[in-house]
Structures are given as structure tokens and as C-alpha cells.
Amino acid sequence: MLMEPDAGTNGIVAPDSYWPALRQATRARGVYLIADEVMSGFGRCGEWFAWQRHGEAGRPDLMTLAKGLTGAHLPLGAVVLSAEVAAKLQHEMLYTGLTYCGHPLSCAAGLAALRAYEDEDLIARSRTLGARLLAELQALQARHPVIGDVRGGHGLFAVLELVADRATRAPLAPWPQTAPALRALVDAAMAEGVSFATRGNLILLAPPLVIEERALADALSLLDRLLARFFPSAS
């Protein structure tokens, strides 16, 4: 079974009980659990890998890695195997591979990124700034009824879900459409030099782990102003 410990662009942040329960269920049935850490790995969710938040109760059999493996500077992916899975492949050829596997330039970027994560203490920084990000977004929710839900709380990754009615959770626009006002908000933010990712009614926030605290505060202040500007009847 291949799953993200913390989901990416679909905006679903599962409860903390979900991943350990999935690990228990797959182990009981002899099913390998593959943690897709392409998005959630390398500090994005407050740990080196998102499953580590659950300790041994969440340890997968395999991990898929990319993106943050090089700090997104060069393309590089990897699959990490447990000792048990590796032993099963010890005497069996696994017919995979591409012409550019193990490219030295990408591997050098990967080593440099790993050193930077450690030297700059970026994993802990993600946890600290992520807690601040969540608190600020919850404050925005209190001021702007158009924010129906705030998800996150584990590192520098959070999701805002915009709604037409908070009481009924009616979506701002039918999925997967994006409301014109939300598109206008994104365009206005870009004109100010800030990029907000959206999908449907979701605003996805995943700032770089090296973002300056002032820059993060400025971006959230801009979001506050733009929500009031483009959703005035709901503010």
C-alpha cells in the first residue's frame, strides 16, 4: 500500500491516529506499507520524514523520496527499503533503472542539501515556524468567516479551506472549480510578490524552510488584507 503520511495537494490532513492504524492494519495482513515522502519528507512536516512523528508505531517498509532530497535544486529521487525488504531482493534482480540513474551532479546536490538541513537546523526550524504559521492562520479564521477550516500544525505546511457558509460547510465553488474571487486574490498577491497555491477551494501554504520570519509575517499580513478585500461580505 502506497500512501502519503501527510497529504499534499488534495488538502487532506489526516488525524494523528490514522497512520499508526494503517501501519497496524497492513502489518497484521502481511502487506508492505510504502510511505510516499516526496512532498512530506525533509522537514516539510516538522520531522525528517512525516511518519517519524508516530515513532516506531508508524515505521513503513519502504519510502519514496524526491523534491526536498536536493532542496528542489536538481531532480533526484530515491527508494529506501527496510532490512526485511532489502533481504528479499538480495538474490533477485530488480529490473528497474534509467539512463541517468545516480547522476553525479544530482547526487552532489543531494549531499549538499542534507548538510544544509543539518547545519542550519532546518527540521527544528520548520516545527517552530510551523506552529507560528498555524496560530496565525487560526487567527485569520476568527476574523474571516470565509475560512471554513484550517489544517496543519506539523511543520511548514498548512491548508485553508474556503467556504460559502461556515455553518453548513457549503463549498465556495463546486469542486474542482476555483471561485473567481479566489483567483483574483491569488493574482493580487502575485502582483505583490507573494505566491499562494490553490486547488479548488483550498489555499495551500508550504513556504520554504529557510523563509525569513519577517517574510512569513508579511505574507500572512497580505493574505489577511486580501481576504478582507475579496470576501468583504464574509469578513
N, C-alpha and C positions, 0 to 999 in steps of 0.2 A: 504494500500500500504506500503510495506516494502522496504526502501531504505537506503543506506549509505549517510549521509550528505557530507562526503568526502570519496571517494572510496579507497579501499585498494590495493589488489594485481593486479587489472586489469589496474592500471596506469592511470585511467581517473580522472582528477581533473576538475570538472565542474566549469563553470563561476559563479561568486558570485550571479548572478541573478537567477540561476537555482533553488536552494532550496526554496527561498521565492515564486517563481512562482508555484512550485509544491505544496507548502502549500496552496496557494490561490486556486489552481485548485481543490485540494482534499476537502478543506473546502466548496467550492461552491457546490460540488456534494455530500456532506454528507459522504465522505469516510475518514476513520481514516488513519492518516499518522503515520507510525512507523519508528522512527529513529534508524537504526542499528548503535549503537555507540561502538560495540565490538572492532573495530580497532581504530576508530577516537576519542573515549572518553578519559577522564582523561589526558588532556593536550597534547595528541599526535598532535593535530591540532591547538594548541595555546589557547584553551579555555577548561574549564572543559568538555564541550560537544561541538562538532563541530557546531551543529545548533545554539548555542548561539552567534556565530559571526553575525547572522542576527537579533538578538533581538526577540521581540515578533512576528515579521513577519515570523519567522522560527520555532516557538514553535510546536513540534509534539504532538500527542495524547498519544503515548507510546514510550518508549525507551527500547532497549535491550542492556545489559551491560555484560562485561566479561573482560578477559585479564587484562587490567590496573586496574580493580577493586581490585585486590590484588597485583598490581605491577608484575603480572605474576608469583608470587611465589607459589601459590596454585590455583587449579581450583575452580572458583566461578563465577556464572552467576546470573543475576537479570533482571527482567522486571519492569519498572517504569510506572505507569499509571497516567493519568491526573485525576483530581477530577471527571470529567464527566464520564470517562470510569469506574473508580472505583465505582461510584454510580450505574451504570447499573449492576455491578456484586455483589452489596451489598446483594441482596436476592436471588442470583442464584449461585449454586455450580459450580465452575470452576474445572472440573475434570483433574487436572494436578498434577504432583508430582513424585518424585523419592525417592528411599530408603535413599539417602544421602542428601536430601534437608536440608538446614540450618545447615550443618555440622559445629560444633563449631570451629574446627581448621581453616577451610577456612574463616569463618566469623571473627575470630580474626585477620587473615592476612589482611582481607579487612579493618577492623578498623585501623590497623597499617598503611596500605598503605594510607588511607585517611589522617591520621595525618601527614604522611611524605610529602604528596603533599602540605599540608598547611604550615607545619613548615619550609620546605625547599623552599617554594615559587616556586614550580616546574612548575606551569602553566605559570607564567610570564617568567620563565627561558626558557621554550620551545618557547615562542614568540620571545625572544631576540636572542637565538641561531638559531632559525629557520630563522630569517631574515638574519643572517650572513651566514647560510648554503645556502640559495637561492642566495645571492650575489656571493658567491664563485663558485657555480655551473654555474651561468651565465658567470662568468669569464672563467671557463673551456670551456663553449660553444664557446666563442670567440676565444679560442686557438685551439679547436679540431672540425673540420667540421663534424666529425662522430656523434657529438651530434646534433640531429635534433631539439630537443625540451627539455626545462626544465620546469617542472611543480611543483607547490607547493606554498610556500610563507605564509603558515599558520601553524606555529609551526614546530616541528622537523619531518617533513615528506616531502619528495621530490621525484621526478621521473625524470630520464633521459631516453629519447628515442633515441636509436642509429639508424642511417640511412646509406644507401649506397650512397645516394645523397641528400644533404640538399635542393637543388632547387626543386626536384621533390618529395621529402619525400619518395622515394623508401625505403622499409624496408631493414635492414641489412640482414635479413634472413626471409623466408616465415613464417608467424605465424602458429603455436606456436613454431617453431624451434628456437633454440639459436645458433647463429653463433659460429663456433669453436674458433675464436679469442676472443670472449666474454667469453666463458667457460675458455679459457686459462688465461684471465685476472683475473677471479674470483679465479682460483686455485693459481695464483701467489700472489694475495692479501692474501689469506688464509695462504699461507706459511709465510707471513709477520705478521700474527696475526690479520688480518682485514677481516671481513666477509661482502661481498656485496651480497645482494639478487638480483636475476634476474628472469625475466619471459619473454620468447621470446626475444624481442629486448630491453627490459626495464631493467634499473638498479634502484632498489627501495631502498631508503635510509630512515631509520627510527631508528636513534640511540637512545639509552636510554636517558631519560630526565635528568639523573644525569651525563651524559658524561662530562668529563673534557674538557675545551676549548682547551687545548693543544692536547688532544687525537683526538678531532674532526678535528683540523687543520692538524694533522699528517695523518689522514685517507684521507682527501681530497688531501693532497700533494701526497700521494701514488697513489691515483686514477689518478691524473694528470700525473704522471710518467708512469703509466701502460697504459693509453690511448695512450701516445706517443710511447710506446714500441710496443703495439699490433696493433695499427692502424696508422703506420708511414706514409703511403701514403695519409692519410686524415688529417694529422696534419701539 
